[in-house]
């Protein structure tokens, strides 16, 4: 019916914007405009429509505010040193300053010991050294860059913590701090011969080489002492890499394993090595791979079978009388050997007996079986320590 009115009047209207068009094409173009969409939203909110001039004015005001905000963002540059963050607007910077996380970071930074000016300058000089080696560089240039890095790098003293900026009064206090705070431990410490030398080597590895103690050069490169410490604290790498043979050989110079050698063993004597190799070859592994057979015939079992090795069994008695008694007991107690009876006479006898005259009667055999079953029942009741018994009711 509305179509008939439009065709009759020759006008195409938009009820949301309260405008009319002389052609359908103009009406369709109007439906695609931002002005029409804006008036539709106002209509949903029960607000009156606005004219095209008012809509253009609003667009111009919004564009002006956007340009001013963008210019303000480009002009403002805020930085928080405690949190190590930068901000592009004054509002975001103010919100960060009032946040709880920022206040905690400021309090934490204030509790840390302040670095001297000399240390700060040394660290800046260490960070400015470029250790990037180009493929076109010669060996002399590469060695020169490495020597420059080593000479200008910050070196940790024996009273400095390897993993944080804490500085102790003595070397023992430093070791206690790293053990308690960072859970630092030294593998095979009972064989360690040069503790101070090991800590000094690890400190130069961190400060000069900027290498994580556990990653040991694997993964991405790290460029500064602070980055190495942050990496080890975040990843839980406050420990020495000691699992592979290459990692263990790196710190073997600080250990002395001579106390673990066999008596009379001389590492520099080749005859001793040959003798040990011969002894090793004489040792055999059992078929089940759970025992070692020594040249003397002694057997060394696995620790998982310790409970079985502690068992004490009664030794086997090989006397003839004992063997005969076992055979008699085995065959006379088993009713499966009824066919072994001799039924040729009035009194049937067993072919295998216990030496008595005549065979036991059925009455005696039944009484003996009953006596055994009663004994089993009595023993079972005494050994049953279950306090309560409840029948399972199947639903």
GILIN-V522604 format. One record per residue. SS is DSSP state (hx for helix, st for strand, lp for the rest). PHI is phi in degrees with one decimal (none if undefined). Layout:
# GILIN-V522604
ss:SS phi:PHI
ss:SS phi:PHI
This chain:
# GILIN-V522604
ss:lp phi:none
ss:hx phi:-66.5
ss:hx phi:-64.1
ss:hx phi:-65.0
ss:hx phi:-66.6
ss:hx phi:-66.9
ss:hx phi:-67.3
ss:hx phi:-71.4
ss:hx phi:-81.0
ss:lp phi:81.7
ss:lp phi:-120.6
ss:st phi:-115.4
ss:st phi:-109.7
ss:st phi:-125.1
ss:lp phi:-72.9
ss:lp phi:-71.8
ss:lp phi:-99.1
ss:lp phi:58.0
ss:st phi:-131.7
ss:st phi:-126.9
ss:st phi:-129.7
ss:lp phi:-85.1
ss:lp phi:-136.1
ss:hx phi:-69.3
ss:hx phi:-63.0
ss:hx phi:-63.7
ss:hx phi:-65.9
ss:hx phi:-66.8
ss:hx phi:-64.2
ss:hx phi:-66.1
ss:hx phi:-64.0
ss:lp phi:-88.3
ss:lp phi:-83.1
ss:hx phi:-69.6
ss:hx phi:-61.1
ss:hx phi:-64.2
ss:hx phi:-63.3
ss:hx phi:-63.6
ss:hx phi:-68.4
ss:hx phi:-62.7
ss:hx phi:-65.1
ss:hx phi:-66.6
ss:hx phi:-66.2
ss:hx phi:-64.8
ss:lp phi:-87.1
ss:lp phi:59.6
ss:lp phi:-114.8
ss:lp phi:-70.1
ss:lp phi:-71.5
ss:lp phi:-115.1
ss:lp phi:-80.5
ss:hx phi:-65.7
ss:hx phi:-65.6
ss:hx phi:-63.5
ss:hx phi:-65.1
ss:hx phi:-63.6
ss:hx phi:-65.6
ss:hx phi:-62.8
ss:hx phi:-61.3
ss:hx phi:-65.5
ss:hx phi:-65.1
ss:hx phi:-66.3
ss:hx phi:-64.9
ss:hx phi:-65.8
ss:hx phi:-64.4
ss:hx phi:-64.0
ss:hx phi:-64.6
ss:hx phi:-66.0
ss:hx phi:-66.5
ss:hx phi:-65.7
ss:hx phi:-65.6
ss:hx phi:-67.1
ss:hx phi:-64.9
ss:hx phi:-68.8
ss:hx phi:-81.6
ss:lp phi:-91.3
ss:lp phi:-147.0
ss:st phi:-101.8
ss:st phi:-138.5
ss:st phi:-107.7
ss:lp phi:-72.1
ss:lp phi:-67.2
ss:lp phi:-96.3
ss:lp phi:57.7
ss:st phi:-132.2
ss:st phi:-118.5
ss:st phi:-132.1
ss:lp phi:-96.1
ss:lp phi:-128.5
ss:hx phi:-68.3
ss:hx phi:-65.8
ss:hx phi:-66.0
ss:hx phi:-67.1
ss:hx phi:-65.6
ss:hx phi:-64.6
ss:hx phi:-66.9
ss:hx phi:-62.2
ss:lp phi:-87.6
ss:lp phi:-76.4
ss:hx phi:-70.3
ss:hx phi:-63.6
ss:hx phi:-66.9
ss:hx phi:-64.6
ss:hx phi:-65.9
ss:hx phi:-65.8
ss:hx phi:-65.8
ss:hx phi:-66.0
ss:hx phi:-67.4
ss:hx phi:-67.8
ss:hx phi:-71.1
ss:hx phi:-78.4
ss:lp phi:-74.6
ss:lp phi:-67.8
ss:lp phi:-76.2
ss:lp phi:-82.2
ss:lp phi:-75.2
ss:hx phi:-65.8
ss:hx phi:-66.2
ss:hx phi:-64.0
ss:hx phi:-64.5
ss:hx phi:-64.9
ss:hx phi:-64.7
ss:hx phi:-66.7
ss:hx phi:-63.7
ss:hx phi:-65.3
ss:hx phi:-68.7
ss:hx phi:-75.3
ss:hx phi:-80.2
ss:lp phi:-72.3
ss:lp phi:-99.6
ss:lp phi:-104.1
ss:lp phi:-74.0
ss:lp phi:-104.3
ss:lp phi:-88.5
ss:lp phi:-64.6
ss:lp phi:-82.6
ss:lp phi:-75.7
ss:lp phi:-85.4
ss:hx phi:-64.1
ss:hx phi:-64.5
ss:hx phi:-67.4
ss:hx phi:-65.1
ss:hx phi:-64.3
ss:hx phi:-66.5
ss:hx phi:-64.7
ss:hx phi:-65.7
ss:hx phi:-64.3
ss:hx phi:-66.6
ss:hx phi:-65.6
ss:hx phi:-67.2
ss:hx phi:-72.3
ss:hx phi:-99.5
ss:lp phi:-76.0
ss:lp phi:-76.1
ss:lp phi:-110.2
ss:lp phi:-82.7
ss:lp phi:-81.9
ss:lp phi:-71.5
ss:lp phi:-94.1
ss:st phi:-92.1
ss:lp phi:-72.1
ss:lp phi:-75.0
ss:lp phi:-114.7
ss:lp phi:-150.8
ss:lp phi:-87.7
ss:lp phi:-67.4
ss:st phi:-127.7
ss:lp phi:-100.6
ss:lp phi:-81.4
ss:lp phi:-129.6
ss:hx phi:-66.7
ss:hx phi:-65.0
ss:hx phi:-65.9
ss:hx phi:-64.1
ss:hx phi:-64.1
ss:hx phi:-65.2
ss:hx phi:-64.2
ss:hx phi:-66.1
ss:hx phi:-70.7
ss:hx phi:-80.7
ss:hx phi:-84.7
ss:lp phi:-106.2
ss:lp phi:55.3
ss:lp phi:-81.2
ss:lp phi:-138.7
ss:lp phi:-109.9
ss:lp phi:-70.2
ss:lp phi:50.8
ss:hx phi:-68.0
ss:hx phi:-69.4
ss:hx phi:-103.8
ss:st phi:-72.9
ss:lp phi:-111.4
ss:lp phi:-137.7
ss:hx phi:-70.2
ss:hx phi:-63.3
ss:hx phi:-63.9
ss:hx phi:-66.0
ss:hx phi:-65.8
ss:hx phi:-64.4
ss:hx phi:-64.8
ss:hx phi:-65.7
ss:hx phi:-64.9
ss:hx phi:-68.9
ss:hx phi:-65.4
ss:hx phi:-81.1
ss:hx phi:-80.0
ss:lp phi:-86.5
ss:lp phi:-84.5
ss:lp phi:52.9
ss:lp phi:-118.5
ss:lp phi:-69.5
ss:lp phi:-66.9
ss:lp phi:-91.7
ss:lp phi:-67.9
ss:lp phi:56.4
ss:lp phi:90.7
ss:lp phi:-84.2
ss:lp phi:88.6
ss:lp phi:-73.4
ss:lp phi:-76.6
ss:lp phi:-117.2
ss:lp phi:-103.6
ss:lp phi:-144.0
ss:hx phi:-66.0
ss:hx phi:-63.2
ss:hx phi:-67.3
ss:hx phi:-65.6
ss:hx phi:-63.7
ss:hx phi:-63.4
ss:hx phi:-63.7
ss:hx phi:-67.6
ss:hx phi:-71.1
ss:hx phi:-71.2
ss:hx phi:-89.1
ss:lp phi:71.6
ss:lp phi:-98.3
ss:lp phi:-84.7
ss:lp phi:-155.2
ss:lp phi:-90.3
ss:lp phi:-70.5
ss:lp phi:-141.8
ss:lp phi:-85.7
ss:lp phi:-86.5
ss:hx phi:-66.5
ss:hx phi:-65.2
ss:hx phi:-66.9
ss:hx phi:-69.5
ss:hx phi:-68.6
ss:hx phi:-68.0
ss:lp phi:-113.3
ss:hx phi:-68.7
ss:hx phi:-66.2
ss:hx phi:-93.9
ss:st phi:-118.0
ss:lp phi:-136.6
ss:lp phi:-97.3
ss:hx phi:-65.3
ss:hx phi:-69.3
ss:hx phi:-91.1
ss:lp phi:-74.6
ss:lp phi:-63.5
ss:lp phi:-65.2
ss:lp phi:82.6
ss:lp phi:-83.8
ss:lp phi:-121.5
ss:lp phi:-61.8
ss:lp phi:-88.7
ss:lp phi:-93.6
ss:hx phi:-69.5
ss:hx phi:-66.0
ss:hx phi:-65.8
ss:hx phi:-63.3
ss:hx phi:-65.9
ss:hx phi:-66.7
ss:hx phi:-64.6
ss:hx phi:-63.7
ss:hx phi:-65.7
ss:hx phi:-64.6
ss:hx phi:-66.7
ss:hx phi:-68.1
ss:hx phi:-73.1
ss:lp phi:-77.9
ss:st phi:-114.0
ss:st phi:-104.3
ss:lp phi:-64.2
ss:lp phi:-62.5
ss:lp phi:-80.2
ss:lp phi:58.0
ss:lp phi:-119.9
ss:st phi:-140.8
ss:st phi:-105.7
ss:st phi:-104.5
ss:lp phi:-79.4
ss:lp phi:-58.4
ss:lp phi:-76.7
ss:lp phi:97.2
ss:lp phi:-69.3
ss:st phi:-115.3
ss:st phi:-111.9
ss:st phi:-91.9
ss:lp phi:-77.3
ss:hx phi:-65.1
ss:hx phi:-67.8
ss:hx phi:-99.8
ss:hx phi:-63.6
ss:hx phi:-65.8
ss:hx phi:-79.3
ss:hx phi:-69.1
ss:lp phi:-78.0
ss:lp phi:-70.5
ss:lp phi:-117.9
ss:lp phi:-98.1
ss:lp phi:-70.3
ss:lp phi:-65.1
ss:lp phi:-71.0
ss:lp phi:-97.4
ss:lp phi:-98.2
ss:lp phi:-68.2
ss:hx phi:-64.8
ss:hx phi:-62.8
ss:hx phi:-68.6
ss:hx phi:-63.0
ss:hx phi:-64.7
ss:hx phi:-62.9
ss:hx phi:-64.0
ss:hx phi:-65.2
ss:hx phi:-63.1
ss:hx phi:-66.0
ss:hx phi:-68.1
ss:hx phi:-87.6
ss:hx phi:-77.8
ss:lp phi:-86.4
ss:lp phi:-104.1
ss:hx phi:-77.3
ss:hx phi:-73.2
ss:hx phi:-103.6
ss:hx phi:-62.0
ss:hx phi:-69.2
ss:hx phi:-82.6
ss:st phi:-73.2
ss:st phi:-99.3
ss:lp phi:-100.8
ss:lp phi:-79.0
ss:lp phi:-113.4
ss:lp phi:-69.0
ss:lp phi:-102.3
ss:lp phi:-70.0
ss:st phi:-125.2
ss:st phi:-78.8
ss:lp phi:-71.4
ss:lp phi:-114.5
ss:lp phi:-125.9
ss:lp phi:-95.1
ss:lp phi:97.9
ss:lp phi:-82.7
ss:lp phi:-77.0
ss:lp phi:80.8
ss:lp phi:-99.0
ss:lp phi:-67.1
ss:lp phi:-75.8
ss:hx phi:-63.7
ss:hx phi:-64.8
ss:hx phi:-66.8
ss:hx phi:-64.9
ss:hx phi:-66.4
ss:hx phi:-64.5
ss:hx phi:-67.2
ss:hx phi:-62.9
ss:hx phi:-64.5
ss:hx phi:-61.7
ss:hx phi:-66.6
ss:hx phi:-65.3
ss:hx phi:-64.3
ss:hx phi:-65.2
ss:hx phi:-62.6
ss:hx phi:-63.9
ss:hx phi:-65.3
ss:hx phi:-65.8
ss:hx phi:-65.0
ss:hx phi:-67.8
ss:hx phi:-70.8
ss:hx phi:-85.7
ss:lp phi:-84.0
ss:lp phi:-99.3
ss:lp phi:-71.6
ss:lp phi:-76.5
ss:lp phi:-131.6
ss:lp phi:-133.4
ss:lp phi:-133.2
ss:lp phi:-68.6
ss:lp phi:-79.9
ss:lp phi:-95.6
ss:lp phi:-85.2
ss:lp phi:-79.1
